[in-house]
Amino acid sequence: MASYGFPSLLLLSCIFVFASATLSSPSSPKVSLALYYETLCPYCSRFVFNHLSKVFENGLITIIDLQLVPYGNAITKGNVTIICQHGPDECMLNTVEACAIDAWPDLTEHFKFISCIEQLVIENKSKEWESCFMKLNFHPNPIIECYNSGHGKELELKYASMTGSLNPPIQYVPWVTVNDQPLHLDYENFISYVCNAYKGTTVPEACEHLTQQINSVEKANPSYEVCFAD
């Protein structure tokens, strides 16, 4: 039977330690991406449906922690009454989308539902939002129970607190932050900011093809539109 001398054992120990360190080393933290919005602001709807949906393309979602906060420019009085910029229908849809985030915590699920509603807003069909249940084969009960039980209101009050605690304060919607830093009027260029903020070594395809876009963006004169607070 072969025997291992001290040098061999030392080498094996070093290999084991190196392998263990490699396996246990934490991966690079994901980039925090947050959208503070309201459901009936047309610019929010367009951003969600036409731009934010790109987080699911070319591996971008692997480096992002995305949080949606449907409250926007609403006002809370006495920690009880919420008044929304575009009226009661917006308060209702804000709450519905908050319930969707809570009921279906998987981003791919609640984003589909929210994107479906926001597409209807773009098409001036927001009152048909319940059709998204059938389109996506999602059961409506979790949303109905959340809304009718008052849990949706609790979620909205939580989002009100989150929105109100932003520093610098929210000025308009859509209000997009990357690692808690607002992008201001350059929000449609969020992918560039995410890729620049990512510190990992494995870069997703979405970032590999972004160099020319980053260099060509005219950040000094953005032309994006927003819903300012009343």
CYANA upper distance limits for C-alpha pairs under 8 A (distance plus 0.5 A):
  4 TYR  CA      8 SER  CA      6.31
  4 TYR  CA      9 LEU  CA      6.95
  5 GLY  CA      9 LEU  CA      6.89
  6 PHE  CA     10 LEU  CA      6.60
  7 PRO  CA     11 LEU  CA      6.67
  8 SER  CA     12 LEU  CA      6.71
  9 LEU  CA     13 SER  CA      6.60
 10 LEU  CA     14 CYS  CA      6.74
 11 LEU  CA     15 ILE  CA      6.75
 12 LEU  CA     16 PHE  CA      6.64
 13 SER  CA     17 VAL  CA      6.66
 14 CYS  CA     18 PHE  CA      6.59
 15 ILE  CA     19 ALA  CA      6.54
 16 PHE  CA     20 SER  CA      6.53
 17 VAL  CA     21 ALA  CA      6.61
 18 PHE  CA     22 THR  CA      6.62
 19 ALA  CA     23 LEU  CA      6.64
 20 SER  CA     24 SER  CA      6.51
 21 ALA  CA     25 SER  CA      6.23
 27 SER  CA    200 GLY  CA      8.04
 28 SER  CA    199 LYS  CA      6.88
 28 SER  CA    200 GLY  CA      5.49
 29 PRO  CA     63 ILE  CA      8.25
 29 PRO  CA    198 TYR  CA      8.44
 29 PRO  CA    199 LYS  CA      8.23
 29 PRO  CA    200 GLY  CA      8.15
 30 LYS  CA     62 THR  CA      8.25
 30 LYS  CA     63 ILE  CA      5.22
 30 LYS  CA     64 ILE  CA      5.60
 30 LYS  CA     65 ASP  CA      6.59
 30 LYS  CA    198 TYR  CA      7.48
 31 VAL  CA     63 ILE  CA      6.54
 31 VAL  CA     64 ILE  CA      5.34
 31 VAL  CA     65 ASP  CA      6.52
 31 VAL  CA    178 VAL  CA      7.45
 31 VAL  CA    179 ASN  CA      6.68
 31 VAL  CA    194 VAL  CA      6.87
 31 VAL  CA    197 ALA  CA      7.18
 31 VAL  CA    198 TYR  CA      6.53
 32 SER  CA     64 ILE  CA      6.48
 32 SER  CA     65 ASP  CA      5.43
 32 SER  CA     66 LEU  CA      6.79
 32 SER  CA     67 GLN  CA      8.42
 32 SER  CA    177 THR  CA      8.35
 32 SER  CA    178 VAL  CA      6.07
 32 SER  CA    179 ASN  CA      5.22
 32 SER  CA    180 ASP  CA      7.70
 33 LEU  CA     64 ILE  CA      7.00
 33 LEU  CA     65 ASP  CA      6.41
 33 LEU  CA     66 LEU  CA      5.31
 33 LEU  CA     67 GLN  CA      6.88
 33 LEU  CA    176 VAL  CA      7.84
 33 LEU  CA    177 THR  CA      6.31
 33 LEU  CA    178 VAL  CA      5.23
 33 LEU  CA    179 ASN  CA      6.91
 33 LEU  CA    180 ASP  CA      8.25
 33 LEU  CA    194 VAL  CA      8.10
 34 ALA  CA     66 LEU  CA      6.13
 34 ALA  CA     67 GLN  CA      5.19
 34 ALA  CA     68 LEU  CA      6.41
 34 ALA  CA     69 VAL  CA      7.97
 34 ALA  CA    176 VAL  CA      6.21
 34 ALA  CA    177 THR  CA      5.77
 34 ALA  CA    178 VAL  CA      7.16
 34 ALA  CA    180 ASP  CA      8.27
 35 LEU  CA     66 LEU  CA      8.40
 35 LEU  CA     67 GLN  CA      6.89
 35 LEU  CA     68 LEU  CA      5.55
 35 LEU  CA     69 VAL  CA      6.53
 35 LEU  CA    174 PRO  CA      7.25
 35 LEU  CA    175 TRP  CA      6.40
 35 LEU  CA    176 VAL  CA      5.22
 35 LEU  CA    177 THR  CA      7.21
 36 TYR  CA     68 LEU  CA      6.87
 36 TYR  CA     69 VAL  CA      5.29
 36 TYR  CA     70 PRO  CA      6.69
 36 TYR  CA     71 TYR  CA      7.36
 36 TYR  CA     72 GLY  CA      6.26
 36 TYR  CA    163 THR  CA      7.68
 36 TYR  CA    173 VAL  CA      7.14
 36 TYR  CA    174 PRO  CA      6.51
 36 TYR  CA    175 TRP  CA      5.59
 36 TYR  CA    176 VAL  CA      6.84
 37 TYR  CA     41 CYS  CA      8.33
 37 TYR  CA     44 CYS  CA      6.58
 37 TYR  CA     68 LEU  CA      8.24
 37 TYR  CA     69 VAL  CA      6.74
 37 TYR  CA     70 PRO  CA      5.63
 37 TYR  CA     71 TYR  CA      6.40
 37 TYR  CA     72 GLY  CA      4.93
 37 TYR  CA     73 ASN  CA      8.30
 37 TYR  CA    173 VAL  CA      5.86
 37 TYR  CA    174 PRO  CA      5.54
 37 TYR  CA    175 TRP  CA      7.05
 38 GLU  CA     44 CYS  CA      7.22
 38 GLU  CA     70 PRO  CA      5.71
 38 GLU  CA     71 TYR  CA      5.77
 38 GLU  CA     72 GLY  CA      5.12
 38 GLU  CA     73 ASN  CA      7.59
 38 GLU  CA     90 GLU  CA      7.78
 38 GLU  CA     94 ASN  CA      6.97
 38 GLU  CA    173 VAL  CA      7.71
 38 GLU  CA    174 PRO  CA      8.23
 39 THR  CA     44 CYS  CA      7.42
 39 THR  CA     45 SER  CA      7.17
 39 THR  CA     70 PRO  CA      7.30
 39 THR  CA     90 GLU  CA      6.47
 39 THR  CA     93 LEU  CA      6.78
 39 THR  CA     94 ASN  CA      6.30
 39 THR  CA    118 GLU  CA      7.39
 39 THR  CA    121 VAL  CA      8.39
 40 LEU  CA     44 CYS  CA      8.04
 40 LEU  CA     45 SER  CA      7.56
 40 LEU  CA     86 HIS  CA      6.98
 40 LEU  CA     90 GLU  CA      6.22
 40 LEU  CA    118 GLU  CA      8.48
 40 LEU  CA    121 VAL  CA      7.07
 41 CYS  CA     45 SER  CA      6.91
 41 CYS  CA     86 HIS  CA      8.10
 41 CYS  CA    173 VAL  CA      8.22
 41 CYS  CA    227 CYS  CA      6.81
 42 PRO  CA     46 ARG  CA      6.68
 42 PRO  CA    121 VAL  CA      7.64
 42 PRO  CA    122 ILE  CA      6.93
 43 TYR  CA     47 PHE  CA      6.56
 43 TYR  CA    173 VAL  CA      8.28
 43 TYR  CA    174 PRO  CA      7.41
 43 TYR  CA    225 GLU  CA      6.88
 43 TYR  CA    226 VAL  CA      6.32
 43 TYR  CA    227 CYS  CA      7.61
 44 CYS  CA     48 VAL  CA      6.64
 44 CYS  CA    173 VAL  CA      7.16
 44 CYS  CA    174 PRO  CA      5.70
 44 CYS  CA    226 VAL  CA      8.18
 45 SER  CA     49 PHE  CA      6.64
 45 SER  CA    118 GLU  CA      5.33
 45 SER  CA    119 GLN  CA      7.28
 45 SER  CA    121 VAL  CA      7.12
 45 SER  CA    122 ILE  CA      6.84
 46 ARG  CA     50 ASN  CA      6.01
 46 ARG  CA     51 HIS  CA      7.88
 46 ARG  CA    118 GLU  CA      7.96
 46 ARG  CA    119 GLN  CA      8.16
 46 ARG  CA    122 ILE  CA      7.25
 47 PHE  CA     51 HIS  CA      5.54
 47 PHE  CA     52 LEU  CA      6.50
 47 PHE  CA    174 PRO  CA      8.18
 47 PHE  CA    188 GLU  CA      7.74
 48 VAL  CA     52 LEU  CA      5.29
 48 VAL  CA     53 SER  CA      6.78
 48 VAL  CA    115 SER  CA      6.87
 48 VAL  CA    118 GLU  CA      7.58
 49 PHE  CA     53 SER  CA      6.43
 49 PHE  CA    115 SER  CA      6.00
 49 PHE  CA    116 CYS  CA      8.48
 49 PHE  CA    118 GLU  CA      7.01
 49 PHE  CA    119 GLN  CA      6.70
 50 ASN  CA     54 LYS  CA      8.30
 51 HIS  CA    188 GLU  CA      7.29
 53 SER  CA     57 GLU  CA      8.45
 53 SER  CA    115 SER  CA      8.43
 54 LYS  CA     60 LEU  CA      8.40
 55 VAL  CA     59 GLY  CA      8.29
 55 VAL  CA     60 LEU  CA      5.79
 55 VAL  CA     61 ILE  CA      5.70
 55 VAL  CA     64 ILE  CA      8.49
 56 PHE  CA     60 LEU  CA      6.69
 56 PHE  CA     61 ILE  CA      5.94
 57 GLU  CA     61 ILE  CA      7.94
 57 GLU  CA    206 ALA  CA      7.57
 58 ASN  CA    204 PRO  CA      7.10
 58 ASN  CA    205 GLU  CA      5.70
 58 ASN  CA    206 ALA  CA      5.42
 59 GLY  CA     63 ILE  CA      8.39
 59 GLY  CA    204 PRO  CA      5.67
 59 GLY  CA    205 GLU  CA      6.69
 59 GLY  CA    206 ALA  CA      6.91
 60 LEU  CA     64 ILE  CA      7.33
 60 LEU  CA    204 PRO  CA      6.36
 60 LEU  CA    205 GLU  CA      7.90
 60 LEU  CA    206 ALA  CA      6.24
 60 LEU  CA    207 CYS  CA      8.05
 61 ILE  CA     65 ASP  CA      8.11
 62 THR  CA    204 PRO  CA      8.15
 63 ILE  CA    198 TYR  CA      7.72
 63 ILE  CA    204 PRO  CA      8.32
 64 ILE  CA    194 VAL  CA      8.23
 66 LEU  CA    107 LEU  CA      8.36
 69 VAL  CA     98 ALA  CA      8.08
 69 VAL  CA    159 TYR  CA      6.63
 69 VAL  CA    163 THR  CA      8.36
 70 PRO  CA     94 ASN  CA      5.80
 70 PRO  CA     95 THR  CA      8.13
 70 PRO  CA     97 GLU  CA      7.36
 70 PRO  CA     98 ALA  CA      6.88
 70 PRO  CA    156 GLU  CA      8.17
 70 PRO  CA    159 TYR  CA      7.62
 71 TYR  CA     94 ASN  CA      6.73
 71 TYR  CA    156 GLU  CA      7.21
 71 TYR  CA    159 TYR  CA      6.68
 71 TYR  CA    160 ALA  CA      6.76
 71 TYR  CA    163 THR  CA      7.95
 72 GLY  CA    163 THR  CA      7.84
 72 GLY  CA    172 TYR  CA      8.13
 72 GLY  CA    173 VAL  CA      6.67
 72 GLY  CA    174 PRO  CA      8.22
 73 ASN  CA     84 CYS  CA      7.35
 73 ASN  CA     85 GLN  CA      6.57
 73 ASN  CA    172 TYR  CA      7.49
 73 ASN  CA    173 VAL  CA      7.74
 73 ASN  CA    228 PHE  CA      8.10
 73 ASN  CA    229 ALA  CA      5.76
 73 ASN  CA    230 ASP  CA      8.17
 74 ALA  CA     82 ILE  CA      7.15
 74 ALA  CA     83 ILE  CA      6.03
 74 ALA  CA     84 CYS  CA      4.72
 74 ALA  CA     85 GLN  CA      6.09
 74 ALA  CA    160 ALA  CA      8.35
 75 ILE  CA     82 ILE  CA      6.13
 75 ILE  CA     83 ILE  CA      5.65
 75 ILE  CA     84 CYS  CA      6.91
 75 ILE  CA    160 ALA  CA      8.46
 76 THR  CA     80 VAL  CA      7.24
 76 THR  CA     81 THR  CA      6.04
 76 THR  CA     82 ILE  CA      4.90
 76 THR  CA     83 ILE  CA      6.81
 76 THR  CA    157 LEU  CA      8.29
 76 THR  CA    160 ALA  CA      7.73
 77 LYS  CA     81 THR  CA      5.61
 77 LYS  CA     82 ILE  CA      6.86
 77 LYS  CA     83 ILE  CA      8.40
 79 ASN  CA    157 LEU  CA      7.70
 82 ILE  CA     91 CYS  CA      7.98
 83 ILE  CA     87 GLY  CA      7.56
 83 ILE  CA     88 PRO  CA      7.99
 83 ILE  CA     91 CYS  CA      7.73
 84 CYS  CA     88 PRO  CA      7.11
 84 CYS  CA     90 GLU  CA      6.78
 84 CYS  CA     91 CYS  CA      6.07
 85 GLN  CA     90 GLU  CA      8.06
 85 GLN  CA    229 ALA  CA      8.10
 85 GLN  CA    230 ASP  CA      7.81
 86 HIS  CA     90 GLU  CA      6.16
 87 GLY  CA     91 CYS  CA      7.19
 88 PRO  CA     92 MET  CA      6.66
 89 ASP  CA     93 LEU  CA      6.74
 90 GLU  CA     94 ASN  CA      6.38
 91 CYS  CA     95 THR  CA      6.68
 92 MET  CA     96 VAL  CA      6.67
 93 LEU  CA     97 GLU  CA      6.57
 94 ASN  CA     98 ALA  CA      6.65
 94 ASN  CA    156 GLU  CA      8.11
 95 THR  CA     99 CYS  CA      6.58
 95 THR  CA    147 TYR  CA      7.45
 95 THR  CA    152 GLY  CA      5.89
 95 THR  CA    153 LYS  CA      7.11
 95 THR  CA    155 LEU  CA      8.06
 95 THR  CA    156 GLU  CA      6.77
 96 VAL  CA    100 ALA  CA      6.75
 96 VAL  CA    143 ILE  CA      7.07
 96 VAL  CA    147 TYR  CA      7.20
 96 VAL  CA    152 GLY  CA      7.66
 97 GLU  CA    101 ILE  CA      6.82
 97 GLU  CA    114 ILE  CA      6.66
 98 ALA  CA    102 ASP  CA      6.85
 98 ALA  CA    152 GLY  CA      7.00
 98 ALA  CA    155 LEU  CA      6.90
 98 ALA  CA    156 GLU  CA      7.33
 99 CYS  CA    103 ALA  CA      6.34
 99 CYS  CA    142 PRO  CA      8.37
 99 CYS  CA    143 ILE  CA      6.17
 99 CYS  CA    146 CYS  CA      6.40
 99 CYS  CA    147 TYR  CA      7.38
 99 CYS  CA    151 HIS  CA      8.40
 99 CYS  CA    152 GLY  CA      6.06
 99 CYS  CA    155 LEU  CA      8.00
100 ALA  CA    104 TRP  CA      6.21
100 ALA  CA    105 PRO  CA      8.31
100 ALA  CA    110 HIS  CA      6.08
100 ALA  CA    113 PHE  CA      7.90
100 ALA  CA    114 ILE  CA      8.20
100 ALA  CA    142 PRO  CA      8.47
100 ALA  CA    143 ILE  CA      6.75
101 ILE  CA    105 PRO  CA      5.91
101 ILE  CA    106 ASP  CA      8.46
101 ILE  CA    107 LEU  CA      8.29
101 ILE  CA    110 HIS  CA      5.91
101 ILE  CA    111 PHE  CA      8.50
103 ALA  CA    142 PRO  CA      6.61
103 ALA  CA    143 ILE  CA      7.50
103 ALA  CA    146 CYS  CA      8.48
104 TRP  CA    109 GLU  CA      6.62
104 TRP  CA    110 HIS  CA      6.04
105 PRO  CA    109 GLU  CA      7.97
105 PRO  CA    110 HIS  CA      7.26
106 ASP  CA    110 HIS  CA      7.02
107 LEU  CA    111 PHE  CA      6.16
108 THR  CA    112 LYS  CA      6.77
109 GLU  CA    113 PHE  CA      7.20
110 HIS  CA    114 ILE  CA      6.61
111 PHE  CA    115 SER  CA      6.28
112 LYS  CA    116 CYS  CA      6.60
112 LYS  CA    136 LEU  CA      8.31
113 PHE  CA    117 ILE  CA      6.94
113 PHE  CA    132 CYS  CA      7.04
113 PHE  CA    133 PHE  CA      8.27
113 PHE  CA    136 LEU  CA      7.87
114 ILE  CA    118 GLU  CA      6.68
115 SER  CA    119 GLN  CA      6.56
116 CYS  CA    120 LEU  CA      7.04
116 CYS  CA    129 TRP  CA      8.32
116 CYS  CA    132 CYS  CA      6.56
117 ILE  CA    121 VAL  CA      6.93
117 ILE  CA    126 SER  CA      7.27
117 ILE  CA    129 TRP  CA      5.91
117 ILE  CA    132 CYS  CA      7.29
118 GLU  CA    122 ILE  CA      6.84
118 GLU  CA    126 SER  CA      8.18
119 GLN  CA    123 GLU  CA      6.88
120 LEU  CA    124 ASN  CA      6.59
120 LEU  CA    125 LYS  CA      5.27
120 LEU  CA    126 SER  CA      5.56
120 LEU  CA    128 GLU  CA      7.77
120 LEU  CA    129 TRP  CA      7.32
121 VAL  CA    125 LYS  CA      6.10
121 VAL  CA    126 SER  CA      5.12
125 LYS  CA    129 TRP  CA      7.95
130 GLU  CA    134 MET  CA      8.31
131 SER  CA    135 LYS  CA      6.79
132 CYS  CA    136 LEU  CA      6.44
132 CYS  CA    138 PHE  CA      8.31
133 PHE  CA    137 ASN  CA      6.15
133 PHE  CA    138 PHE  CA      5.26
133 PHE  CA    139 HIS  CA      6.75
133 PHE  CA    140 PRO  CA      6.71
134 MET  CA    138 PHE  CA      6.99
140 PRO  CA    144 ILE  CA      6.67
141 ASN  CA    145 GLU  CA      6.43
142 PRO  CA    146 CYS  CA      6.56
143 ILE  CA    147 TYR  CA      6.56
144 ILE  CA    148 ASN  CA      6.47
145 GLU  CA    149 SER  CA      6.22
146 CYS  CA    150 GLY  CA      7.06
146 CYS  CA    151 HIS  CA      5.72
146 CYS  CA    152 GLY  CA      5.89
147 TYR  CA    151 HIS  CA      6.78
147 TYR  CA    152 GLY  CA      5.38
147 TYR  CA    153 LYS  CA      7.81
148 ASN  CA    152 GLY  CA      8.28
150 GLY  CA    154 GLU  CA      7.05
151 HIS  CA    155 LEU  CA      6.79
152 GLY  CA    156 GLU  CA      6.76
153 LYS  CA    157 LEU  CA      6.75
154 GLU  CA    158 LYS  CA      6.79
155 LEU  CA    159 TYR  CA      6.76
156 GLU  CA    160 ALA  CA      6.53
157 LEU  CA    161 SER  CA      6.83
158 LYS  CA    162 MET  CA      6.82
159 TYR  CA    163 THR  CA      6.49
160 ALA  CA    164 GLY  CA      6.49
161 SER  CA    165 SER  CA      6.63
162 MET  CA    166 LEU  CA      7.25
163 THR  CA    169 PRO  CA      8.48
163 THR  CA    170 ILE  CA      7.64
164 GLY  CA    169 PRO  CA      7.51
164 GLY  CA    170 ILE  CA      8.12
165 SER  CA    169 PRO  CA      7.69
166 LEU  CA    170 ILE  CA      6.98
168 PRO  CA    182 PRO  CA      8.43
170 ILE  CA    175 TRP  CA      7.22
171 GLN  CA    175 TRP  CA      8.19
171 GLN  CA    228 PHE  CA      6.99
171 GLN  CA    229 ALA  CA      7.18
172 TYR  CA    226 VAL  CA      6.71
172 TYR  CA    227 CYS  CA      5.96
172 TYR  CA    228 PHE  CA      4.78
172 TYR  CA    229 ALA  CA      6.21
173 VAL  CA    226 VAL  CA      6.05
173 VAL  CA    227 CYS  CA      5.77
173 VAL  CA    228 PHE  CA      7.08
174 PRO  CA    187 TYR  CA      8.24
174 PRO  CA    226 VAL  CA      6.77
174 PRO  CA    227 CYS  CA      7.79
175 TRP  CA    182 PRO  CA      7.48
175 TRP  CA    183 LEU  CA      8.00
175 TRP  CA    184 HIS  CA      7.20
175 TRP  CA    187 TYR  CA      7.86
176 VAL  CA    182 PRO  CA      6.17
176 VAL  CA    183 LEU  CA      6.29
176 VAL  CA    184 HIS  CA      7.56
176 VAL  CA    187 TYR  CA      6.35
176 VAL  CA    190 PHE  CA      8.31
177 THR  CA    181 GLN  CA      5.43
177 THR  CA    182 PRO  CA      4.64
177 THR  CA    183 LEU  CA      6.28
178 VAL  CA    182 PRO  CA      7.00
178 VAL  CA    183 LEU  CA      7.76
178 VAL  CA    190 PHE  CA      8.20
178 VAL  CA    193 TYR  CA      7.45
178 VAL  CA    194 VAL  CA      7.04
178 VAL  CA    197 ALA  CA      8.46
179 ASN  CA    197 ALA  CA      8.46
183 LEU  CA    187 TYR  CA      5.71
183 LEU  CA    190 PHE  CA      7.89
185 LEU  CA    222 PRO  CA      6.75
185 LEU  CA    223 SER  CA      8.27
185 LEU  CA    224 TYR  CA      6.65
185 LEU  CA    225 GLU  CA      8.27
186 ASP  CA    190 PHE  CA      7.88
186 ASP  CA    219 LYS  CA      7.02
186 ASP  CA    222 PRO  CA      6.70
186 ASP  CA    224 TYR  CA      7.78
188 GLU  CA    224 TYR  CA      8.25
189 ASN  CA    193 TYR  CA      7.53
190 PHE  CA    194 VAL  CA      6.67
191 ILE  CA    195 CYS  CA      6.60
191 ILE  CA    207 CYS  CA      8.25
192 SER  CA    196 ASN  CA      6.63
192 SER  CA    207 CYS  CA      8.06
192 SER  CA    210 LEU  CA      7.43
192 SER  CA    213 GLN  CA      8.30
192 SER  CA    214 ILE  CA      6.51
193 TYR  CA    197 ALA  CA      6.57
194 VAL  CA    198 TYR  CA      6.72
195 CYS  CA    207 CYS  CA      6.11
203 VAL  CA    207 CYS  CA      6.95
203 VAL  CA    208 GLU  CA      7.37
204 PRO  CA    208 GLU  CA      7.15
205 GLU  CA    209 HIS  CA      7.15
206 ALA  CA    210 LEU  CA      7.32
207 CYS  CA    211 THR  CA      8.16
210 LEU  CA    214 ILE  CA      6.73
211 THR  CA    215 ASN  CA      6.94
212 GLN  CA    216 SER  CA      6.59
213 GLN  CA    217 VAL  CA      6.67
218 GLU  CA    222 PRO  CA      7.15
